[in-house]
Amino acid sequence: KKVSFTKEQQALMKVIIDAYNKHQIPQDVAKKLLQDKYSTEENFLLLTEMATSQVQVLVEFTKNIPGFLSLDREDQIALLKGSAVEAMFLRSAQALNKKMPIGHTEVLEERIRKSGISEEFIKPMFNFYKSIGELHMVLEEQALLTTITILTPDRPYVKDQPAVERLQETALDLLRKMCVLHHPQEPQYFARLLGRLTELRTLSHYHAEMLASWRVNDHKFTPLLCEIWDVQ
Ligand SMILES: CC(C)c1onc(-c2c(Cl)cccc2Cl)c1COc1ccc2c(ccn2Cc2cccc(C(=O)O)c2)c1
């Protein structure tokens, strides 16, 4: 089936892909994954640094989403706070599914498994990582899925939901075409991708409990994480 993109859609895809490629975790932070300290405490500290760096990357990426900076300022904050965990699950899924240099992936998985997260959350988390890996998303689909997650209108405290809906729909139209283009044999592929967004919401509920149990064990977060996750 022939897929054609409008001029606007081509421009939008280019902006989103450039932003997605530009904002990677700095190599020195990612390299720290390979240092040889593996205590639960050390793993937690490394993952905290990773998450903090990832939030900075996420904010920069979000600012490049066309139309985002024209939204009401408080709504911009509400969208970032409401989507940060889900965007990081997507990003960590891509990192664990071989986006990272060989060796980093196993180390990263090991550190997540041994960072004080209880088994009841580890299972669904790694099921999600596996389900993302099985989709074999191309970069455009990964970047658009992250964009669609950020532009979710029904996050808490969003005032002008229709404005967010209009931006999200533009990204959804583009993603639908991308799926037909890159997965012509799988007519249900787009629906499968959107199904992952539902799974992300469940994971972000688990994440709130993960944070609570880390805090009970007196684990400290960085100021940026405290601000975006409303903790401490
Ligand atoms: C505060 C910390 C302990 C934490 O709390 N919840 C989670 C948490 C967890 Cl444990 C899982 C999923 C989401 C969150 Cl917020 C985390 C750890 O968060 C992250 C964040 C990003 C992560 C990771 C792991 C990988 N990445 C992405 C990554 C790593 C290396 C390179 C690149 C790159 O793009 O180049 C990307 C962990």
The ligand as an ORCA input file, in Angstrom:
! r2SCAN-3c Opt
* xyz 0 1
  C      16.022      7.205     40.750
  C      16.397      5.893     40.076
  C      16.856      4.847     41.094
  C      15.213      5.375     39.316
  O      13.954      5.386     39.815
  N      13.149      4.815     38.909
  C      13.876      4.469     37.827
  C      13.385      3.838     36.648
  C      13.691      2.503     36.388
  Cl     14.625      1.629     37.515
  C      13.231      1.860     35.233
  C      12.467      2.582     34.309
  C      12.153      3.934     34.547
  C      12.625      4.541     35.713
  Cl     12.264      6.184     36.005
  C      15.194      4.819     38.064
  C      16.330      4.610     37.136
  O      15.947      5.347     35.951
  C      16.504      5.106     34.763
  C      16.472      6.126     33.815
  C      17.007      5.979     32.561
  C      17.543      4.774     32.230
  C      17.549      3.732     33.138
  C      18.097      2.646     32.474
  C      18.427      3.049     31.183
  N      18.102      4.328     31.063
  C      18.225      5.083     29.868
  C      19.611      5.126     29.302
  C      20.717      4.609     29.943
  C      21.972      4.728     29.305
  C      22.097      5.336     28.055
  C      20.943      5.856     27.483
  C      21.026      6.545     26.148
  O      19.935      6.971     25.683
  O      22.135      6.668     25.599
  C      19.696      5.742     28.081
  C      17.031      3.881     34.434
*
